[in-house]
Amino acid sequence: MVFEPFIQLLRGIQGKRNTGRIGDIQNSQQMAYLRHLQKEVNQDKALNTPLHELNVVVFDIETTGFSPEKGDGILSIGAIKMSGEIIKEEEAFYSLVHFDRNIPQEIIQLTGITNEQLIEAPSLSEVLIHFLQFKGDCTLVAHHANHERNFMQHASSKLFRTPFKHRIVDTSFLYKIVEPKSKNVKLEDLCEQNGISVVNRHHALGDAKLTAELWSLYVAEIQQLGCKTLNDVYERFSRI
């Protein structure tokens, strides 16, 4: 597989830890490979694939704040694969991300991630490459996806000089259709409302697994309402 040798080559040219500057990537062929991983795969096919057959990667990120353009950074990425309503527990992804500034104390308390843990963590560019390789041709899903989308777009532009082209489906498209009268929007509240035990909250993989359980439940329920594909979901959502 070309991927692992490429990672070794990328590490070699970095010389020192990649801090997220585009100058850390020095070869046009390597840049082309990174951009290749950014291509949206079978976007139209995903829209029309039956929901019970749709392969997704449910993911979550922990960050130092909410504004990547102001210097907030990604501290960890966690993800798990699903096929339809089935959560593939054995197919999970998790990585800490090197961060070269002090983490705010409130974020340490919230996530349990410390500055010491990130000293030897891989660079953001390396983690994103691994994550996109893990994703493959699956569709991305996240809870309150704007947060993930903003950080992914910022990182893609800064590291790869290309937009983040992968679709990220927000769970709100489903739960606002299935439970239109519910006032709950927080992940833990929706889980408790649906009898899902809240464990490992504010851990990227833990939150990804909680989101996957919600996605599984809502996919089952939304099909009973007549939505068979993402196209159906988007059309129904537009009428809310």
Salt bridges, closest charged atoms under 4 A:
GLU40 OE1 - HIS166 ND1 3.61
GLU40 OE2 - ARG167 NH1 3.96
GLU53 OE2 - HIS52 NE2 3.45
GLU89 OE1 - LYS209 NZ 3.95
GLU91 OE1 - LYS81 NZ 3.78
ASP100 OD1 - ARG101 NH1 3.46
GLU120 OE1 - ARG17 NH2 3.99
GLU126 OE2 - ARG11 NH2 2.44
GLU188 OE1 - ARG201 NH2 2.75
ASP207 OD2 - ARG201 NH1 2.77
GLU235 OE2 - ARG239 NH1 3.72
